[in-house]
Amino acid sequence: MAGSARRPEHRGPPELFYDEAEARKYTQNSRVVQIQSQMSERAVELLGLPGDRPCLLLDVGCGSGLSGDYISEEGHYWIGMDISPAMLDVAVEREVEGDLLLADVGQGIPFRPGMFDGCISISAVQWLCNADKKSHSPPKRLYRFFSTLYTALARGSRAVLQLYPENSEQLELITAQAMRAGFTGGMVVDYPNSAKAKKFFLCLFVGTSGTLPKGLGTECADGEEMHQAKFTNERTRFRNAKGKSVKKSRDWILEKKERRRRQGKEVRADTKYTGRKRRPRF
């Protein structure tokens, strides 16, 4: 279940869709790499990991290891699972720091109980809604995935799954199976009023019912904040939500610094020079 920076067109199961040529094309696309990195950063932020120690994370649908690169940069360890041999071959060639496992997560997460401090997944879980074989039952495969994932995660940890639901019924199917497996939590929607920047993150809690994080770009003009959806397929209207800031702009830098402050990291103070372009030096 290789991750995607765009809504995937389902032209067959992912292990066939992402062949050797497609896997290399995907990994060499600079825009894909940028978007994948941004979504990985947001997913790790939503995990709410402790800042005083490295953690062991599971990357579901790790693909060629683009998400794992960010996890490694943050000082954490990771194990990635993917159903595409071609994607994993690219990850091996790139010498990613995580361990890799060829597996279909629809058949379950094959790790011992409580092994992981958290789980992320970028653009992969929606593949489980497809019946690519006669023996495939999407509800059963989703429940198998969520129930074994729940077992593999430590109590009090989280799973953050970024996905592209095709419709509200698919979203309801995914969240219903997650609840049935024992998870609590809900959907965090970033930039809900933007066609391009809008992102869905299913934020799941293990063993405890935590406070659902706030979505980015969900503050109204009057200062009131939008409420995040908790396992619902209702269509909600959002207004006056800002789009995603341009990378390397002043707003983008300030947002990134603020996220790092919330994570308890040391960040330089904001000044009038923050984000200002330097003149070329000769």
Contacts in CASP RR format, 6 or more apart in sequence:
PFRMAT RR
TARGET T0000
AUTHOR 0000-0000-0000
METHOD contacts of the structure
MODEL  1
MAGSARRPEHRGPPELFYDEAEARKYTQNSRVVQIQSQMSERAVELLGLP
GDRPCLLLDVGCGSGLSGDYISEEGHYWIGMDISPAMLDVAVEREVEGDL
LLADVGQGIPFRPGMFDGCISISAVQWLCNADKKSHSPPKRLYRFFSTLY
TALARGSRAVLQLYPENSEQLELITAQAMRAGFTGGMVVDYPNSAKAKKF
FLCLFVGTSGTLPKGLGTECADGEEMHQAKFTNERTRFRNAKGKSVKKSR
DWILEKKERRRRQGKEVRADTKYTGRKRRPRF
1 14 0 8 1.000
1 60 0 8 1.000
1 61 0 8 1.000
1 63 0 8 1.000
1 81 0 8 1.000
1 82 0 8 1.000
1 83 0 8 1.000
1 84 0 8 1.000
1 105 0 8 1.000
1 124 0 8 1.000
1 125 0 8 1.000
1 127 0 8 1.000
1 128 0 8 1.000
2 14 0 8 1.000
2 18 0 8 1.000
2 23 0 8 1.000
2 26 0 8 1.000
2 61 0 8 1.000
2 62 0 8 1.000
2 63 0 8 1.000
2 64 0 8 1.000
2 82 0 8 1.000
2 83 0 8 1.000
2 84 0 8 1.000
2 87 0 8 1.000
2 124 0 8 1.000
3 36 0 8 1.000
3 61 0 8 1.000
3 62 0 8 1.000
3 63 0 8 1.000
3 67 0 8 1.000
3 122 0 8 1.000
3 123 0 8 1.000
3 124 0 8 1.000
4 26 0 8 1.000
4 32 0 8 1.000
4 122 0 8 1.000
4 123 0 8 1.000
4 164 0 8 1.000
5 29 0 8 1.000
5 31 0 8 1.000
5 32 0 8 1.000
5 35 0 8 1.000
5 36 0 8 1.000
5 39 0 8 1.000
5 123 0 8 1.000
6 32 0 8 1.000
6 35 0 8 1.000
7 164 0 8 1.000
8 14 0 8 1.000
8 17 0 8 1.000
8 123 0 8 1.000
8 126 0 8 1.000
8 127 0 8 1.000
8 164 0 8 1.000
10 17 0 8 1.000
10 127 0 8 1.000
10 130 0 8 1.000
11 17 0 8 1.000
12 130 0 8 1.000
12 132 0 8 1.000
13 83 0 8 1.000
13 127 0 8 1.000
13 130 0 8 1.000
13 132 0 8 1.000
13 133 0 8 1.000
14 83 0 8 1.000
14 84 0 8 1.000
14 127 0 8 1.000
15 83 0 8 1.000
15 84 0 8 1.000
15 85 0 8 1.000
18 26 0 8 1.000
18 63 0 8 1.000
18 84 0 8 1.000
18 86 0 8 1.000
18 87 0 8 1.000
19 86 0 8 1.000
20 86 0 8 1.000
20 89 0 8 1.000
22 86 0 8 1.000
23 63 0 8 1.000
23 64 0 8 1.000
23 84 0 8 1.000
23 86 0 8 1.000
23 87 0 8 1.000
23 89 0 8 1.000
23 90 0 8 1.000
24 90 0 8 1.000
26 32 0 8 1.000
26 64 0 8 1.000
26 87 0 8 1.000
27 33 0 8 1.000
27 64 0 8 1.000
27 66 0 8 1.000
27 90 0 8 1.000
27 94 0 8 1.000
32 66 0 8 1.000
33 66 0 8 1.000
34 247 0 8 1.000
36 66 0 8 1.000
36 67 0 8 1.000
36 122 0 8 1.000
37 66 0 8 1.000
37 69 0 8 1.000
37 70 0 8 1.000
39 67 0 8 1.000
39 122 0 8 1.000
39 123 0 8 1.000
39 162 0 8 1.000
39 199 0 8 1.000
40 66 0 8 1.000
40 67 0 8 1.000
40 68 0 8 1.000
40 69 0 8 1.000
40 70 0 8 1.000
40 71 0 8 1.000
40 120 0 8 1.000
40 122 0 8 1.000
41 70 0 8 1.000
41 259 0 8 1.000
42 162 0 8 1.000
42 190 0 8 1.000
42 199 0 8 1.000
42 201 0 8 1.000
42 216 0 8 1.000
43 67 0 8 1.000
43 120 0 8 1.000
43 121 0 8 1.000
43 122 0 8 1.000
43 160 0 8 1.000
43 161 0 8 1.000
43 162 0 8 1.000
43 201 0 8 1.000
44 57 0 8 1.000
44 70 0 8 1.000
44 71 0 8 1.000
44 74 0 8 1.000
44 76 0 8 1.000
44 120 0 8 1.000
44 160 0 8 1.000
45 259 0 8 1.000
45 262 0 8 1.000
45 263 0 8 1.000
46 158 0 8 1.000
46 160 0 8 1.000
46 188 0 8 1.000
46 201 0 8 1.000
46 203 0 8 1.000
46 213 0 8 1.000
47 57 0 8 1.000
47 118 0 8 1.000
47 120 0 8 1.000
47 157 0 8 1.000
47 158 0 8 1.000
47 160 0 8 1.000
48 158 0 8 1.000
48 263 0 8 1.000
49 55 0 8 1.000
49 76 0 8 1.000
49 117 0 8 1.000
49 118 0 8 1.000
51 263 0 8 1.000
51 264 0 8 1.000
51 265 0 8 1.000
54 75 0 8 1.000
54 76 0 8 1.000
54 77 0 8 1.000
55 76 0 8 1.000
55 77 0 8 1.000
55 117 0 8 1.000
55 118 0 8 1.000
56 76 0 8 1.000
56 77 0 8 1.000
56 78 0 8 1.000
56 79 0 8 1.000
56 115 0 8 1.000
56 116 0 8 1.000
56 117 0 8 1.000
56 118 0 8 1.000
57 71 0 8 1.000
57 76 0 8 1.000
57 77 0 8 1.000
57 78 0 8 1.000
57 79 0 8 1.000
57 116 0 8 1.000
57 117 0 8 1.000
57 118 0 8 1.000
57 119 0 8 1.000
57 120 0 8 1.000
58 78 0 8 1.000
58 79 0 8 1.000
58 80 0 8 1.000
58 81 0 8 1.000
58 109 0 8 1.000
58 111 0 8 1.000
58 116 0 8 1.000
58 118 0 8 1.000
58 119 0 8 1.000
58 120 0 8 1.000
58 149 0 8 1.000
58 152 0 8 1.000
58 153 0 8 1.000
59 65 0 8 1.000
59 67 0 8 1.000
59 68 0 8 1.000
59 71 0 8 1.000
59 78 0 8 1.000
59 79 0 8 1.000
59 80 0 8 1.000
59 81 0 8 1.000
59 119 0 8 1.000
59 120 0 8 1.000
59 121 0 8 1.000
60 80 0 8 1.000
60 81 0 8 1.000
60 105 0 8 1.000
60 109 0 8 1.000
60 119 0 8 1.000
60 120 0 8 1.000
60 121 0 8 1.000
60 124 0 8 1.000
60 125 0 8 1.000
60 149 0 8 1.000
60 161 0 8 1.000
61 80 0 8 1.000
61 81 0 8 1.000
61 82 0 8 1.000
61 83 0 8 1.000
61 105 0 8 1.000
61 121 0 8 1.000
61 122 0 8 1.000
61 124 0 8 1.000
62 68 0 8 1.000
62 78 0 8 1.000
62 80 0 8 1.000
62 81 0 8 1.000
62 82 0 8 1.000
62 87 0 8 1.000
62 88 0 8 1.000
62 91 0 8 1.000
62 100 0 8 1.000
63 82 0 8 1.000
63 84 0 8 1.000
63 87 0 8 1.000
63 88 0 8 1.000
63 90 0 8 1.000
63 91 0 8 1.000
64 87 0 8 1.000
64 88 0 8 1.000
64 90 0 8 1.000
64 91 0 8 1.000
64 94 0 8 1.000
64 96 0 8 1.000
65 80 0 8 1.000
65 91 0 8 1.000
65 94 0 8 1.000
65 96 0 8 1.000
66 122 0 8 1.000
67 120 0 8 1.000
67 122 0 8 1.000
68 78 0 8 1.000
68 80 0 8 1.000
68 96 0 8 1.000
68 97 0 8 1.000
68 98 0 8 1.000
69 96 0 8 1.000
71 77 0 8 1.000
71 78 0 8 1.000
71 120 0 8 1.000
72 78 0 8 1.000
72 96 0 8 1.000
72 97 0 8 1.000
72 98 0 8 1.000
77 97 0 8 1.000
77 98 0 8 1.000
78 97 0 8 1.000
78 98 0 8 1.000
78 99 0 8 1.000
79 98 0 8 1.000
79 99 0 8 1.000
79 100 0 8 1.000
79 101 0 8 1.000
79 111 0 8 1.000
79 116 0 8 1.000
80 98 0 8 1.000
80 99 0 8 1.000
80 100 0 8 1.000
80 101 0 8 1.000
81 100 0 8 1.000
81 101 0 8 1.000
81 102 0 8 1.000
81 103 0 8 1.000
81 105 0 8 1.000
81 109 0 8 1.000
82 88 0 8 1.000
82 91 0 8 1.000
82 100 0 8 1.000
82 101 0 8 1.000
82 102 0 8 1.000
82 103 0 8 1.000
83 102 0 8 1.000
83 103 0 8 1.000
83 104 0 8 1.000
83 105 0 8 1.000
85 102 0 8 1.000
88 100 0 8 1.000
88 102 0 8 1.000
91 100 0 8 1.000
92 100 0 8 1.000
101 110 0 8 1.000
103 110 0 8 1.000
105 124 0 8 1.000
105 128 0 8 1.000
105 145 0 8 1.000
105 149 0 8 1.000
106 128 0 8 1.000
106 141 0 8 1.000
106 142 0 8 1.000
106 144 0 8 1.000
106 145 0 8 1.000
107 141 0 8 1.000
107 144 0 8 1.000
108 144 0 8 1.000
108 145 0 8 1.000
108 148 0 8 1.000
108 149 0 8 1.000
109 145 0 8 1.000
109 148 0 8 1.000
109 149 0 8 1.000
109 151 0 8 1.000
109 152 0 8 1.000
110 148 0 8 1.000
111 152 0 8 1.000
112 152 0 8 1.000
113 151 0 8 1.000
113 152 0 8 1.000
114 151 0 8 1.000
114 152 0 8 1.000
114 153 0 8 1.000
114 154 0 8 1.000
114 155 0 8 1.000
115 152 0 8 1.000
115 153 0 8 1.000
115 154 0 8 1.000
116 152 0 8 1.000
116 153 0 8 1.000
116 154 0 8 1.000
116 157 0 8 1.000
117 153 0 8 1.000
117 154 0 8 1.000
117 157 0 8 1.000
118 153 0 8 1.000
118 154 0 8 1.000
118 157 0 8 1.000
118 158 0 8 1.000
118 159 0 8 1.000
119 149 0 8 1.000
119 152 0 8 1.000
119 153 0 8 1.000
119 157 0 8 1.000
119 158 0 8 1.000
119 159 0 8 1.000
119 160 0 8 1.000
119 161 0 8 1.000
120 159 0 8 1.000
120 160 0 8 1.000
120 161 0 8 1.000
120 162 0 8 1.000
121 159 0 8 1.000
121 160 0 8 1.000
121 161 0 8 1.000
121 162 0 8 1.000
121 163 0 8 1.000
122 162 0 8 1.000
123 162 0 8 1.000
123 163 0 8 1.000
123 164 0 8 1.000
124 161 0 8 1.000
124 163 0 8 1.000
125 145 0 8 1.000
125 161 0 8 1.000
125 163 0 8 1.000
125 174 0 8 1.000
125 202 0 8 1.000
126 163 0 8 1.000
126 164 0 8 1.000
126 165 0 8 1.000
126 166 0 8 1.000
126 170 0 8 1.000
126 174 0 8 1.000
128 138 0 8 1.000
128 141 0 8 1.000
128 142 0 8 1.000
128 145 0 8 1.000
128 174 0 8 1.000
129 138 0 8 1.000
129 142 0 8 1.000
129 166 0 8 1.000
129 170 0 8 1.000
129 173 0 8 1.000
129 174 0 8 1.000
130 136 0 8 1.000
130 138 0 8 1.000
131 137 0 8 1.000
131 138 0 8 1.000
138 173 0 8 1.000
139 173 0 8 1.000
139 177 0 8 1.000
142 173 0 8 1.000
142 174 0 8 1.000
142 177 0 8 1.000
142 178 0 8 1.000
143 177 0 8 1.000
143 180 0 8 1.000
143 181 0 8 1.000
145 177 0 8 1.000
146 177 0 8 1.000
146 178 0 8 1.000
146 180 0 8 1.000
146 181 0 8 1.000
146 182 0 8 1.000
146 183 0 8 1.000
147 180 0 8 1.000
147 181 0 8 1.000
147 182 0 8 1.000
149 159 0 8 1.000
149 181 0 8 1.000
150 181 0 8 1.000
150 182 0 8 1.000
150 183 0 8 1.000
150 206 0 8 1.000
153 159 0 8 1.000
153 206 0 8 1.000
154 206 0 8 1.000
155 206 0 8 1.000
155 207 0 8 1.000
155 208 0 8 1.000
156 205 0 8 1.000
156 206 0 8 1.000
156 207 0 8 1.000
156 208 0 8 1.000
157 206 0 8 1.000
158 203 0 8 1.000
158 204 0 8 1.000
158 205 0 8 1.000
158 206 0 8 1.000
159 183 0 8 1.000
159 202 0 8 1.000
159 203 0 8 1.000
159 204 0 8 1.000
159 206 0 8 1.000
160 201 0 8 1.000
160 202 0 8 1.000
160 203 0 8 1.000
160 204 0 8 1.000
161 201 0 8 1.000
161 202 0 8 1.000
161 204 0 8 1.000
162 199 0 8 1.000
162 200 0 8 1.000
162 201 0 8 1.000
162 202 0 8 1.000
163 174 0 8 1.000
163 200 0 8 1.000
163 202 0 8 1.000
164 200 0 8 1.000
165 171 0 8 1.000
165 174 0 8 1.000
165 200 0 8 1.000
168 233 0 8 1.000
168 234 0 8 1.000
168 235 0 8 1.000
169 233 0 8 1.000
171 187 0 8 1.000
171 200 0 8 1.000
171 233 0 8 1.000
172 233 0 8 1.000
174 202 0 8 1.000
175 186 0 8 1.000
175 187 0 8 1.000
175 202 0 8 1.000
175 231 0 8 1.000
176 231 0 8 1.000
178 202 0 8 1.000
178 204 0 8 1.000
178 231 0 8 1.000
179 231 0 8 1.000
182 207 0 8 1.000
183 204 0 8 1.000
183 205 0 8 1.000
183 206 0 8 1.000
184 204 0 8 1.000
184 205 0 8 1.000
184 207 0 8 1.000
184 208 0 8 1.000
184 209 0 8 1.000
184 210 0 8 1.000
185 203 0 8 1.000
185 204 0 8 1.000
185 205 0 8 1.000
185 209 0 8 1.000
185 210 0 8 1.000
185 212 0 8 1.000
185 230 0 8 1.000
185 231 0 8 1.000
186 202 0 8 1.000
186 203 0 8 1.000
186 204 0 8 1.000
186 212 0 8 1.000
186 228 0 8 1.000
186 229 0 8 1.000
186 230 0 8 1.000
186 231 0 8 1.000
187 200 0 8 1.000
187 201 0 8 1.000
187 202 0 8 1.000
187 203 0 8 1.000
187 228 0 8 1.000
187 229 0 8 1.000
187 230 0 8 1.000
187 231 0 8 1.000
187 232 0 8 1.000
188 200 0 8 1.000
188 201 0 8 1.000
188 202 0 8 1.000
188 203 0 8 1.000
188 212 0 8 1.000
188 213 0 8 1.000
188 214 0 8 1.000
188 215 0 8 1.000
188 228 0 8 1.000
189 198 0 8 1.000
189 199 0 8 1.000
189 200 0 8 1.000
189 201 0 8 1.000
189 215 0 8 1.000
189 218 0 8 1.000
189 228 0 8 1.000
189 229 0 8 1.000
190 197 0 8 1.000
190 198 0 8 1.000
190 199 0 8 1.000
190 201 0 8 1.000
190 215 0 8 1.000
190 216 0 8 1.000
190 217 0 8 1.000
190 218 0 8 1.000
190 244 0 8 1.000
191 197 0 8 1.000
191 198 0 8 1.000
191 199 0 8 1.000
191 216 0 8 1.000
191 217 0 8 1.000
191 218 0 8 1.000
191 241 0 8 1.000
191 242 0 8 1.000
191 243 0 8 1.000
191 244 0 8 1.000
192 198 0 8 1.000
192 217 0 8 1.000
192 218 0 8 1.000
192 226 0 8 1.000
192 236 0 8 1.000
192 238 0 8 1.000
192 241 0 8 1.000
193 238 0 8 1.000
193 239 0 8 1.000
193 240 0 8 1.000
193 241 0 8 1.000
193 243 0 8 1.000
194 241 0 8 1.000
194 243 0 8 1.000
194 244 0 8 1.000
196 244 0 8 1.000
197 243 0 8 1.000
197 244 0 8 1.000
203 212 0 8 1.000
203 213 0 8 1.000
212 228 0 8 1.000
212 230 0 8 1.000
213 228 0 8 1.000
214 225 0 8 1.000
214 228 0 8 1.000
215 226 0 8 1.000
215 228 0 8 1.000
216 244 0 8 1.000
216 255 0 8 1.000
217 241 0 8 1.000
217 242 0 8 1.000
217 243 0 8 1.000
218 225 0 8 1.000
218 226 0 8 1.000
218 228 0 8 1.000
218 238 0 8 1.000
218 241 0 8 1.000
219 225 0 8 1.000
219 226 0 8 1.000
219 241 0 8 1.000
220 226 0 8 1.000
220 239 0 8 1.000
220 240 0 8 1.000
220 241 0 8 1.000
221 239 0 8 1.000
221 240 0 8 1.000
226 236 0 8 1.000
226 238 0 8 1.000
226 241 0 8 1.000
229 236 0 8 1.000
245 251 0 8 1.000
245 252 0 8 1.000
245 255 0 8 1.000
246 252 0 8 1.000
248 275 0 8 1.000
249 275 0 8 1.000
250 274 0 8 1.000
250 275 0 8 1.000
250 276 0 8 1.000
253 274 0 8 1.000
253 275 0 8 1.000
254 270 0 8 1.000
254 274 0 8 1.000
257 267 0 8 1.000
257 268 0 8 1.000
257 270 0 8 1.000
257 274 0 8 1.000
260 267 0 8 1.000
261 267 0 8 1.000
END
